[in-house]
């Protein structure tokens, strides 16, 4: 396992469409473990491969007591609408209300390549949709009105001008309290 650098707004990999994983192997499982470690160190509820510079269809979630990996995830059913505030590890300190499906049914593979189906609502459903968007090159800002998105992106770029398009995260034990 290793802590991976997180790509930030402006990094081209965040706009890439991730490729399906043909077979889950030891390298995939090691990458999944690194995704979990990085998400935990960054104190996130989800992390997609694109966010660490890898364009494969894998993401991890840890929300509302549910912790799981999604390999080649697909939402096969979406119902209702729910509006709530979202943020993103790739766009630190930026938050906005986003409308998403309230209930979803997910089909994906686990860390061993076994297919599974999951019905989710609330924060778990929101996190799944957010991470699958990443795998499709979509950011939560893309769900905002054009004017609001433009204002938020301009502010972010102004505040982070000249900074790297990646950031490192520290292991939990080395963070200050």
C-alpha angles and dihedrals in degrees: 000000000000139000108249129209114253117229115229135212108298095036107123093221089070088066095047123106109236120234122237118259108242097199132006107232138162092281090053091049091049089050090050090053090051090050090053092047092049093046091050093048090049090047093235132149093220142010130191127205092245089062090064095042100264119118101207126116101257131114138163130221133197109175136136093355094310118115118180146137125239116208113185092352123195130180105223098177132025125181137179129358130266129181120204141145117275135188133179136218087225093055104041120201094010119115134171141164111263128187115223138157111292095214128026141176114219129199117194144130127261129227090283095049095255114145118240139175124217131186113207143174137174120020093349092056090046092050092048092051092045093052095044088051088056090053088054094049094255124134125203088246088066088070092062128088113276092250095049091046091049092050094047094046092047091050092047092049092047092050093046100037112150094012125127120270089233134053132200123226125213125229112262093249093058096050121104118247 
